[in-house]
Amino acid sequence: MPQYRPAGQVKADALDREAAAAGHHSGVVGDDYIRITVFLAAVLFLVGIGSTFRLHTIRYVLIGVGSLLLILATVLILLQPGLPG
């Protein structure tokens, strides 16, 4: 019967849309935290392999790139929602 609408269907549809939006936002935030973790792992990797080179130029370049990634990761952490302000 096309004219039949269950009681509360409009509210249920609104709550469903709200839950979908909240789930999408949580997925984006989770992806951002994974990206930050990869940046921090790259910092550890670059500084770790930088200490094995004998040429100081290569060491300084790897430490410099690692430092830039560390600064980027720190900024991204501070921009994440839910941190105490």
C-alpha positions as CSV (number, residue, x, y, z in Angstrom):
1,M,0.0,0.0,0.0
2,P,1.8,3.2,-1.2
3,Q,-0.2,5.5,1.1
4,Y,0.9,3.7,4.3
5,R,3.8,5.3,6.2
6,P,5.0,3.8,9.4
7,A,5.0,6.0,12.4
8,G,8.4,7.6,13.0
9,Q,9.7,6.9,9.5
10,V,10.7,10.5,8.9
11,K,12.6,10.6,12.2
12,A,14.2,7.3,11.5
13,D,15.4,8.6,8.1
14,A,16.8,11.7,9.7
15,L,18.7,9.7,12.3
16,D,20.0,7.4,9.6
17,R,21.4,10.3,7.7
18,E,22.9,11.8,10.8
19,A,24.6,8.4,11.7
20,A,26.0,8.1,8.2
21,A,27.5,11.6,8.4
22,A,29.0,10.9,11.8
23,G,30.5,7.6,10.5
24,H,32.0,9.3,7.5
25,H,33.6,12.0,9.7
26,S,35.0,9.3,12.0
27,G,36.5,7.5,9.0
28,V,38.2,10.6,7.8
29,V,39.6,11.3,11.2
30,G,40.9,7.8,11.5
31,D,42.5,8.1,8.1
32,D,44.2,11.3,9.2
33,Y,45.7,9.5,12.3
34,I,47.0,6.7,10.1
35,R,48.7,9.3,7.8
36,I,50.3,10.9,10.9
37,T,51.5,7.5,12.1
38,V,53.1,6.9,8.7
39,F,54.9,10.3,8.8
40,L,56.2,9.6,12.3
41,A,57.4,6.2,11.2
42,A,59.2,7.8,8.2
43,V,60.9,10.2,10.6
44,L,62.3,7.3,12.6
45,F,63.4,5.5,9.5
46,L,65.1,8.4,7.9
47,V,67.0,9.4,11.1
48,G,67.9,5.7,11.7
49,I,69.4,5.1,8.2
50,G,70.9,8.6,8.3
51,S,73.2,7.5,11.1
52,T,74.7,4.7,9.0
53,F,76.1,6.9,6.2
54,R,79.7,8.1,6.5
55,L,79.1,11.2,4.4
56,H,77.9,14.0,6.6
57,T,76.0,15.7,3.7
58,I,73.7,12.7,3.3
59,R,73.2,12.5,7.1
60,Y,72.2,16.2,7.3
61,V,69.9,15.8,4.3
62,L,68.1,12.8,5.8
63,I,67.9,14.5,9.2
64,G,66.6,17.6,7.6
65,V,63.9,15.7,5.7
66,G,63.0,13.9,8.9
67,S,62.8,17.1,10.8
68,L,60.4,18.6,8.2
69,L,58.2,15.4,8.4
70,L,58.2,15.7,12.2
71,I,57.1,19.3,12.0
72,L,54.4,18.4,9.5
73,A,53.2,15.5,11.8
74,T,53.1,17.8,14.8
75,V,51.0,20.4,13.0
76,L,48.6,17.6,11.8
77,I,48.3,16.3,15.3
78,L,47.5,19.7,16.7
79,L,44.8,20.2,14.0
80,Q,43.0,16.9,14.9
81,P,39.6,17.2,16.6
82,G,39.1,16.2,20.2
83,L,42.3,17.6,21.6
84,P,42.1,19.5,24.8
85,G,42.1,23.2,24.0
